[in-house]
Amino acid sequence: MVRKTFVPQWLSDVFVKAYEDVCTARAGSWDDVFGGPWPKGTHLKQLNNRWSKALPIWQAVETARMSGEKIDDGLFTKGRAIRRQQDRRQQNLLRYEKCRRRD
């Protein structure tokens, strides 16, 4: 079960075959059976930054949805407030690091 849903049988079969291929050295690596995780030239720091900003907003929306709150403009206004708070926290951390380096 993944995220409260069952994985389809075809996906389970493909994964088990890939796992066996890697474990028995019929495939050289996980990348050989699944492909690389990111296209060549992808800037992982930018992706990580984007995801770290998006996760708390997604969590707030999920929490609201699970508690029965309507997903409407008001909820996304709360999400923007969370994002601004994150941005301020990040700016403060950067200022702290810059001051620490000077000392």
N, CA, C and O atoms as CSV, one atom per row, in Angstrom:
chain,resi,resn,atom,element,x,y,z
A,1,MET,N,N,0.850,-1.170,0.000
A,1,MET,CA,C,0.000,0.000,0.000
A,1,MET,C,C,0.898,1.236,0.000
A,1,MET,O,O,1.845,1.319,0.781
A,2,VAL,N,N,0.601,2.183,-0.868
A,2,VAL,CA,C,1.350,3.423,-0.965
A,2,VAL,C,C,0.368,4.575,-0.825
A,2,VAL,O,O,-0.600,4.668,-1.580
A,3,ARG,N,N,0.618,5.459,0.150
A,3,ARG,CA,C,-0.260,6.618,0.390
A,3,ARG,C,C,-1.734,6.225,0.462
A,3,ARG,O,O,-2.591,6.850,-0.163
A,4,LYS,N,N,-2.004,5.194,1.225
A,4,LYS,CA,C,-3.362,4.706,1.485
A,4,LYS,C,C,-4.072,4.173,0.246
A,4,LYS,O,O,-5.300,4.079,0.226
A,5,THR,N,N,-3.308,3.823,-0.788
A,5,THR,CA,C,-3.898,3.165,-1.953
A,5,THR,C,C,-3.047,1.953,-2.291
A,5,THR,O,O,-1.847,1.932,-2.019
A,6,PHE,N,N,-3.660,0.964,-2.874
A,6,PHE,CA,C,-2.931,-0.233,-3.243
A,6,PHE,C,C,-2.232,-0.043,-4.577
A,6,PHE,O,O,-2.755,0.606,-5.483
A,7,VAL,N,N,-1.055,-0.613,-4.683
A,7,VAL,CA,C,-0.282,-0.555,-5.920
A,7,VAL,C,C,-0.890,-1.579,-6.884
A,7,VAL,O,O,-1.182,-2.702,-6.473
A,8,PRO,N,N,-1.088,-1.219,-8.151
A,8,PRO,CA,C,-1.635,-2.182,-9.110
A,8,PRO,C,C,-0.706,-3.386,-9.278
A,8,PRO,O,O,0.508,-3.275,-9.105
A,9,GLN,N,N,-1.284,-4.518,-9.611
A,9,GLN,CA,C,-0.504,-5.747,-9.741
A,9,GLN,C,C,0.605,-5.623,-10.780
A,9,GLN,O,O,1.707,-6.126,-10.565
A,10,TRP,N,N,0.328,-4.959,-11.908
A,10,TRP,CA,C,1.342,-4.828,-12.953
A,10,TRP,C,C,2.558,-4.062,-12.436
A,10,TRP,O,O,3.693,-4.388,-12.786
A,11,LEU,N,N,2.322,-3.040,-11.599
A,11,LEU,CA,C,3.426,-2.263,-11.047
A,11,LEU,C,C,4.233,-3.099,-10.056
A,11,LEU,O,O,5.463,-3.049,-10.036
A,12,SER,N,N,3.530,-3.852,-9.251
A,12,SER,CA,C,4.207,-4.742,-8.310
A,12,SER,C,C,5.079,-5.744,-9.057
A,12,SER,O,O,6.216,-5.995,-8.658
A,13,ASP,N,N,4.555,-6.320,-10.140
A,13,ASP,CA,C,5.318,-7.296,-10.931
A,13,ASP,C,C,6.573,-6.668,-11.536
A,13,ASP,O,O,7.648,-7.267,-11.507
A,14,VAL,N,N,6.431,-5.466,-12.081
A,14,VAL,CA,C,7.576,-4.782,-12.694
A,14,VAL,C,C,8.639,-4.474,-11.645
A,14,VAL,O,O,9.831,-4.646,-11.898
A,15,PHE,N,N,8.212,-4.021,-10.474
A,15,PHE,CA,C,9.171,-3.702,-9.420
A,15,PHE,C,C,9.904,-4.952,-8.952
A,15,PHE,O,O,11.124,-4.930,-8.790
A,16,VAL,N,N,9.176,-6.038,-8.734
A,16,VAL,CA,C,9.813,-7.286,-8.283
A,16,VAL,C,C,10.822,-7.767,-9.323
A,16,VAL,O,O,11.912,-8.209,-8.961
A,17,LYS,N,N,10.478,-7.690,-10.602
A,17,LYS,CA,C,11.413,-8.097,-11.659
A,17,LYS,C,C,12.658,-7.220,-11.633
A,17,LYS,O,O,13.774,-7.731,-11.731
A,18,ALA,N,N,12.483,-5.900,-11.500
A,18,ALA,CA,C,13.622,-4.985,-11.453
A,18,ALA,C,C,14.488,-5.278,-10.231
A,18,ALA,O,O,15.715,-5.277,-10.327
A,19,TYR,N,N,13.867,-5.524,-9.098
A,19,TYR,CA,C,14.591,-5.848,-7.868
A,19,TYR,C,C,15.422,-7.114,-8.051
A,19,TYR,O,O,16.593,-7.165,-7.673
A,20,GLU,N,N,14.802,-8.124,-8.631
A,20,GLU,CA,C,15.525,-9.376,-8.868
A,20,GLU,C,C,16.676,-9.174,-9.847
A,20,GLU,O,O,17.749,-9.750,-9.667
A,21,ASP,N,N,16.465,-8.361,-10.881
A,21,ASP,CA,C,17.536,-8.093,-11.853
A,21,ASP,C,C,18.735,-7.424,-11.197
A,21,ASP,O,O,19.878,-7.761,-11.507
A,22,VAL,N,N,18.489,-6.488,-10.301
A,22,VAL,CA,C,19.599,-5.817,-9.615
A,22,VAL,C,C,20.269,-6.776,-8.638
A,22,VAL,O,O,21.497,-6.844,-8.586
A,23,CYS,N,N,19.488,-7.512,-7.869
A,23,CYS,CA,C,20.051,-8.415,-6.852
A,23,CYS,C,C,20.836,-9.575,-7.462
A,23,CYS,O,O,21.771,-10.082,-6.843
A,24,THR,N,N,20.466,-9.995,-8.658
A,24,THR,CA,C,21.167,-11.120,-9.292
A,24,THR,C,C,22.179,-10.653,-10.329
A,24,THR,O,O,22.700,-11.463,-11.096
A,25,ALA,N,N,22.460,-9.352,-10.359
A,25,ALA,CA,C,23.469,-8.756,-11.232
A,25,ALA,C,C,23.141,-8.877,-12.723
A,25,ALA,O,O,24.039,-8.804,-13.561
A,26,ARG,N,N,21.862,-9.060,-13.058
A,26,ARG,CA,C,21.472,-8.999,-14.468
A,26,ARG,C,C,21.382,-7.547,-14.925
A,26,ARG,O,O,21.421,-7.250,-16.119
A,27,ALA,N,N,21.259,-6.646,-13.939
A,27,ALA,CA,C,21.296,-5.209,-14.215
A,27,ALA,C,C,22.403,-4.622,-13.349
A,27,ALA,O,O,22.613,-5.054,-12.216
A,28,GLY,N,N,23.106,-3.639,-13.890
A,28,GLY,CA,C,24.252,-3.088,-13.172
A,28,GLY,C,C,23.891,-2.170,-12.014
A,28,GLY,O,O,24.650,-2.053,-11.052
A,29,SER,N,N,22.727,-1.515,-12.104
A,29,SER,CA,C,22.360,-0.569,-11.048
A,29,SER,C,C,20.852,-0.311,-11.103
A,29,SER,O,O,20.159,-0.731,-12.030
A,30,TRP,N,N,20.375,0.388,-10.086
A,30,TRP,CA,C,18.968,0.774,-10.073
A,30,TRP,C,C,18.656,1.705,-11.234
A,30,TRP,O,O,17.554,1.665,-11.781
A,31,ASP,N,N,19.620,2.548,-11.619
A,31,ASP,CA,C,19.406,3.435,-12.760
A,31,ASP,C,C,19.210,2.650,-14.049
A,31,ASP,O,O,18.488,3.090,-14.943
A,32,ASP,N,N,19.851,1.486,-14.146
A,32,ASP,CA,C,19.670,0.654,-15.343
A,32,ASP,C,C,18.235,0.142,-15.471
A,32,ASP,O,O,17.721,0.019,-16.583
A,33,VAL,N,N,17.594,-0.154,-14.359
A,33,VAL,CA,C,16.235,-0.709,-14.433
A,33,VAL,C,C,15.142,0.362,-14.376
A,33,VAL,O,O,14.066,0.181,-14.947
A,34,PHE,N,N,15.412,1.470,-13.694
A,34,PHE,CA,C,14.390,2.511,-13.555
A,34,PHE,C,C,14.724,3.800,-14.293
A,34,PHE,O,O,13.860,4.662,-14.453
A,35,GLY,N,N,15.958,3.941,-14.740
A,35,GLY,CA,C,16.385,5.203,-15.350
A,35,GLY,C,C,16.851,6.161,-14.264
A,35,GLY,O,O,16.579,5.957,-13.081
A,36,GLY,N,N,17.548,7.197,-14.674
A,36,GLY,CA,C,18.039,8.183,-13.716
A,36,GLY,C,C,16.898,8.981,-13.117
A,36,GLY,O,O,15.857,9.145,-13.754
A,37,PRO,N,N,17.078,9.483,-11.896
A,37,PRO,CA,C,15.986,10.215,-11.251
A,37,PRO,C,C,15.746,11.602,-11.842
A,37,PRO,O,O,14.623,12.102,-11.787
A,38,TRP,N,N,16.769,12.229,-12.402
A,38,TRP,CA,C,16.634,13.578,-12.928
A,38,TRP,C,C,17.359,13.677,-14.257
A,38,TRP,O,O,18.387,13.025,-14.446
A,39,PRO,N,N,16.852,14.472,-15.177
A,39,PRO,CA,C,17.555,14.660,-16.448
A,39,PRO,C,C,18.931,15.305,-16.220
A,39,PRO,O,O,19.133,16.044,-15.256
A,40,LYS,N,N,19.846,15.015,-17.107
A,40,LYS,CA,C,21.184,15.588,-17.007
A,40,LYS,C,C,21.085,17.116,-17.026
A,40,LYS,O,O,20.333,17.687,-17.816
A,41,GLY,N,N,21.845,17.763,-16.154
A,41,GLY,CA,C,21.852,19.221,-16.082
A,41,GLY,C,C,20.848,19.806,-15.101
A,41,GLY,O,O,20.771,21.026,-14.950
A,42,THR,N,N,20.078,18.956,-14.432
A,42,THR,CA,C,19.099,19.449,-13.463
A,42,THR,C,C,19.833,20.002,-12.244
A,42,THR,O,O,20.765,19.378,-11.737
A,43,HIS,N,N,19.414,21.158,-11.785
A,43,HIS,CA,C,20.006,21.779,-10.596
A,43,HIS,C,C,19.236,21.307,-9.362
A,43,HIS,O,O,18.142,21.792,-9.072
A,44,LEU,N,N,19.826,20.354,-8.647
A,44,LEU,CA,C,19.136,19.738,-7.523
A,44,LEU,C,C,18.864,20.726,-6.391
A,44,LEU,O,O,17.846,20.613,-5.708
A,45,LYS,N,N,19.753,21.687,-6.183
A,45,LYS,CA,C,19.541,22.659,-5.115
A,45,LYS,C,C,18.258,23.463,-5.366
A,45,LYS,O,O,17.500,23.736,-4.436
A,46,GLN,N,N,18.024,23.835,-6.618
A,46,GLN,CA,C,16.809,24.586,-6.946
A,46,GLN,C,C,15.562,23.726,-6.731
A,46,GLN,O,O,14.554,24.205,-6.210
A,47,LEU,N,N,15.635,22.455,-7.136
A,47,LEU,CA,C,14.496,21.558,-6.922
A,47,LEU,C,C,14.219,21.375,-5.444
A,47,LEU,O,O,13.069,21.422,-5.006
A,48,ASN,N,N,15.285,21.164,-4.674
A,48,ASN,CA,C,15.134,20.971,-3.235
A,48,ASN,C,C,14.512,22.208,-2.604
A,48,ASN,O,O,13.627,22.096,-1.756
A,49,ASN,N,N,14.970,23.380,-3.011
A,49,ASN,CA,C,14.429,24.630,-2.477
A,49,ASN,C,C,12.938,24.745,-2.802
A,49,ASN,O,O,12.137,25.125,-1.948
A,50,ARG,N,N,12.581,24.420,-4.023
A,50,ARG,CA,C,11.175,24.494,-4.441
A,50,ARG,C,C,10.313,23.542,-3.611
A,50,ARG,O,O,9.240,23.918,-3.140
A,51,TRP,N,N,10.791,22.299,-3.434
A,51,TRP,CA,C,10.022,21.310,-2.676
A,51,TRP,C,C,9.937,21.668,-1.202
A,51,TRP,O,O,8.901,21.459,-0.571
A,52,SER,N,N,11.022,22.209,-0.646
A,52,SER,CA,C,10.990,22.553,0.780
A,52,SER,C,C,10.010,23.689,1.042
A,52,SER,O,O,9.454,23.786,2.136
A,53,LYS,N,N,9.794,24.542,0.059
A,53,LYS,CA,C,8.796,25.607,0.209
A,53,LYS,C,C,7.387,25.072,-0.002
A,53,LYS,O,O,6.448,25.530,0.649
A,54,ALA,N,N,7.234,24.127,-0.885
A,54,ALA,CA,C,5.899,23.625,-1.228
A,54,ALA,C,C,5.349,22.661,-0.173
A,54,ALA,O,O,4.138,22.599,0.035
A,55,LEU,N,N,6.223,21.918,0.487
A,55,LEU,CA,C,5.759,20.878,1.410
A,55,LEU,C,C,4.882,21.411,2.539
A,55,LEU,O,O,3.808,20.853,2.763
A,56,PRO,N,N,5.282,22.469,3.269
A,56,PRO,CA,C,4.397,22.949,4.348
A,56,PRO,C,C,3.042,23.434,3.836
A,56,PRO,O,O,2.035,23.304,4.532
A,57,ILE,N,N,3.009,23.988,2.634
A,57,ILE,CA,C,1.736,24.436,2.071
A,57,ILE,C,C,0.862,23.223,1.763
A,57,ILE,O,O,-0.331,23.217,2.067
A,58,TRP,N,N,1.458,22.201,1.161
A,58,TRP,CA,C,0.706,20.977,0.873
A,58,TRP,C,C,0.197,20.357,2.171
A,58,TRP,O,O,-0.944,19.899,2.236
A,59,GLN,N,N,1.039,20.342,3.204
A,59,GLN,CA,C,0.630,19.769,4.488
A,59,GLN,C,C,-0.549,20.540,5.076
A,59,GLN,O,O,-1.474,19.938,5.622
A,60,ALA,N,N,-0.519,21.870,4.968
A,60,ALA,CA,C,-1.620,22.682,5.492
A,60,ALA,C,C,-2.916,22.394,4.736
A,60,ALA,O,O,-3.981,22.283,5.343
A,61,VAL,N,N,-2.825,22.275,3.430
A,61,VAL,CA,C,-4.011,21.976,2.621
A,61,VAL,C,C,-4.541,20.584,2.960
A,61,VAL,O,O,-5.750,20.406,3.110
A,62,GLU,N,N,-3.657,19.599,3.083
A,62,GLU,CA,C,-4.074,18.234,3.426
A,62,GLU,C,C,-4.733,18.187,4.796
A,62,GLU,O,O,-5.765,17.539,4.970
A,63,THR,N,N,-4.139,18.871,5.769
A,63,THR,CA,C,-4.702,18.904,7.121
A,63,THR,C,C,-6.096,19.519,7.094
A,63,THR,O,O,-7.022,19.008,7.725
A,64,ALA,N,N,-6.235,20.607,6.366
A,64,ALA,CA,C,-7.545,21.262,6.255
A,64,ALA,C,C,-8.551,20.357,5.558
A,64,ALA,O,O,-9.701,20.258,5.985
A,65,ARG,N,N,-8.125,19.703,4.500
A,65,ARG,CA,C,-9.020,18.812,3.753
A,65,ARG,C,C,-9.487,17.655,4.631
A,65,ARG,O,O,-10.660,17.283,4.620
A,66,MET,N,N,-8.545,17.091,5.394
A,66,MET,CA,C,-8.883,15.949,6.258
A,66,MET,C,C,-9.835,16.360,7.389
A,66,MET,O,O,-10.623,15.546,7.871
A,67,SER,N,N,-9.754,17.620,7.803
A,67,SER,CA,C,-10.635,18.077,8.886
A,67,SER,C,C,-11.978,18.584,8.340
A,67,SER,O,O,-12.826,19.051,9.101
A,68,GLY,N,N,-12.160,18.489,7.030
A,68,GLY,CA,C,-13.434,18.858,6.431
A,68,GLY,C,C,-13.531,20.300,5.971
A,68,GLY,O,O,-14.590,20.739,5.522
A,69,GLU,N,N,-12.440,21.037,6.079
A,69,GLU,CA,C,-12.462,22.433,5.640
A,69,GLU,C,C,-12.572,22.490,4.117
A,69,GLU,O,O,-12.030,21.641,3.408
A,70,LYS,N,N,-13.287,23.511,3.629
A,70,LYS,CA,C,-13.430,23.674,2.188
A,70,LYS,C,C,-12.109,24.111,1.583
A,70,LYS,O,O,-11.394,24.934,2.154
A,71,ILE,N,N,-11.791,23.555,0.429
A,71,ILE,CA,C,-10.591,23.993,-0.288
A,71,ILE,C,C,-11.040,25.109,-1.225
A,71,ILE,O,O,-11.588,24.870,-2.301
A,72,ASP,N,N,-10.788,26.333,-0.776
A,72,ASP,CA,C,-11.208,27.513,-1.531
A,72,ASP,C,C,-10.133,28.586,-1.423
A,72,ASP,O,O,-9.029,28.317,-0.949
A,73,ASP,N,N,-10.451,29.796,-1.859
A,73,ASP,CA,C,-9.471,30.889,-1.851
A,73,ASP,C,C,-8.949,31.188,-0.453
A,73,ASP,O,O,-7.776,31.522,-0.286
A,74,GLY,N,N,-9.809,31.070,0.548
A,74,GLY,CA,C,-9.391,31.342,1.921
A,74,GLY,C,C,-8.280,30.403,2.370
A,74,GLY,O,O,-7.344,30.813,3.057
A,75,LEU,N,N,-8.394,29.160,1.982
A,75,LEU,CA,C,-7.358,28.183,2.343
A,75,LEU,C,C,-6.046,28.525,1.658
A,75,LEU,O,O,-4.984,28.412,2.270
A,76,PHE,N,N,-6.099,28.939,0.406
A,76,PHE,CA,C,-4.860,29.268,-0.301
A,76,PHE,C,C,-4.261,30.589,0.201
A,76,PHE,O,O,-3.056,30.810,0.079
A,77,THR,N,N,-5.100,31.459,0.762
A,77,THR,CA,C,-4.574,32.659,1.409
A,77,THR,C,C,-3.742,32.259,2.622
A,77,THR,O,O,-2.679,32.830,2.867
A,78,LYS,N,N,-4.229,31.272,3.382
A,78,LYS,CA,C,-3.451,30.749,4.511
A,78,LYS,C,C,-2.135,30.157,4.017
A,78,LYS,O,O,-1.089,30.332,4.642
A,79,GLY,N,N,-2.200,29.456,2.891
A,79,GLY,CA,C,-0.993,28.862,2.316
A,79,GLY,C,C,0.038,29.915,1.951
A,79,GLY,O,O,1.233,29.727,2.180
A,80,ARG,N,N,-0.427,31.029,1.379
A,80,ARG,CA,C,0.501,32.120,1.036
A,80,ARG,C,C,1.122,32.712,2.294
A,80,ARG,O,O,2.292,33.094,2.285
A,81,ALA,N,N,0.350,32.793,3.376
A,81,ALA,CA,C,0.893,33.315,4.637
A,81,ALA,C,C,1.993,32.384,5.155
A,81,ALA,O,O,3.013,32.853,5.662
A,82,ILE,N,N,1.796,31.092,5.032
A,82,ILE,CA,C,2.822,30.129,5.440
A,82,ILE,C,C,4.071,30.333,4.595
A,82,ILE,O,O,5.186,30.305,5.116
A,83,ARG,N,N,3.894,30.536,3.308
A,83,ARG,CA,C,5.032,30.737,2.400
A,83,ARG,C,C,5.814,31.999,2.775
A,83,ARG,O,O,7.045,31.979,2.796
A,84,ARG,N,N,5.110,33.089,3.069
A,84,ARG,CA,C,5.794,34.329,3.466
A,84,ARG,C,C,6.578,34.120,4.755
A,84,ARG,O,O,7.696,34.614,4.899
A,85,GLN,N,N,5.982,33.382,5.694
A,85,GLN,CA,C,6.667,33.089,6.951
A,85,GLN,C,C,7.935,32.280,6.686
A,85,GLN,O,O,8.974,32.535,7.296
A,86,GLN,N,N,7.855,31.315,5.787
A,86,GLN,CA,C,9.029,30.520,5.412
A,86,GLN,C,C,10.108,31.401,4.804
A,86,GLN,O,O,11.283,31.281,5.150
A,87,ASP,N,N,9.709,32.287,3.898
A,87,ASP,CA,C,10.669,33.174,3.236
A,87,ASP,C,C,11.387,34.051,4.260
A,87,ASP,O,O,12.600,34.246,4.171
A,88,ARG,N,N,10.639,34.582,5.237
A,88,ARG,CA,C,11.264,35.409,6.277
A,88,ARG,C,C,12.243,34.575,7.095
A,88,ARG,O,O,13.336,35.039,7.418
A,89,ARG,N,N,11.859,33.354,7.429
A,89,ARG,CA,C,12.733,32.469,8.200
A,89,ARG,C,C,14.019,32.187,7.411
A,89,ARG,O,O,15.114,32.197,7.974
A,90,GLN,N,N,13.877,31.938,6.119
A,90,GLN,CA,C,15.038,31.669,5.268
A,90,GLN,C,C,15.946,32.893,5.187
A,90,GLN,O,O,17.168,32.762,5.260
A,91,GLN,N,N,15.368,34.067,5.038
A,91,GLN,CA,C,16.166,35.294,4.990
A,91,GLN,C,C,16.918,35.503,6.295
A,91,GLN,O,O,18.081,35.906,6.281
A,92,ASN,N,N,16.270,35.237,7.418
A,92,ASN,CA,C,16.939,35.381,8.709
A,92,ASN,C,C,18.104,34.407,8.836
A,92,ASN,O,O,19.162,34.766,9.352
A,93,LEU,N,N,17.915,33.186,8.372
A,93,LEU,CA,C,19.007,32.207,8.414
A,93,LEU,C,C,20.186,32.654,7.559
A,93,LEU,O,O,21.340,32.518,7.965
A,94,LEU,N,N,19.897,33.186,6.380
A,94,LEU,CA,C,20.965,33.665,5.506
A,94,LEU,C,C,21.719,34.830,6.148
A,94,LEU,O,O,22.947,34.884,6.085
A,95,ARG,N,N,20.984,35.763,6.769
A,95,ARG,CA,C,21.639,36.881,7.457
A,95,ARG,C,C,22.521,36.378,8.598
A,95,ARG,O,O,23.642,36.854,8.781
A,96,TYR,N,N,22.017,35.426,9.351
A,96,TYR,CA,C,22.777,34.855,10.460
A,96,TYR,C,C,24.064,34.216,9.955
A,96,TYR,O,O,25.133,34.427,10.528
A,97,GLU,N,N,23.961,33.426,8.870
A,97,GLU,CA,C,25.144,32.779,8.293
A,97,GLU,C,C,26.160,33.805,7.823
A,97,GLU,O,O,27.363,33.637,8.027
A,98,LYS,N,N,25.672,34.873,7.189
A,98,LYS,CA,C,26.577,35.914,6.683
A,98,LYS,C,C,27.301,36.587,7.841
A,98,LYS,O,O,28.507,36.817,7.761
A,99,CYS,N,N,26.585,36.907,8.916
A,99,CYS,CA,C,27.201,37.530,10.093
A,99,CYS,C,C,28.189,36.575,10.746
A,99,CYS,O,O,29.258,36.998,11.186
A,100,ARG,N,N,27.851,35.316,10.814
A,100,ARG,CA,C,28.732,34.327,11.429
A,100,ARG,C,C,30.031,34.171,10.659
A,100,ARG,O,O,31.089,33.985,11.260
A,101,ARG,N,N,29.962,34.243,9.337
A,101,ARG,CA,C,31.154,34.126,8.519
A,101,ARG,C,C,32.094,35.306,8.713
A,101,ARG,O,O,33.314,35.154,8.649
A,102,ARG,N,N,31.515,36.499,8.955
A,102,ARG,CA,C,32.337,37.692,9.170
A,102,ARG,C,C,33.140,37.609,10.450
A,102,ARG,O,O,34.255,38.125,10.527
A,103,ASP,N,N,32.572,36.958,11.455
A,103,ASP,CA,C,33.253,36.880,12.761
A,103,ASP,C,C,34.435,35.976,12.778
A,103,ASP,O,O,35.085,35.829,13.813
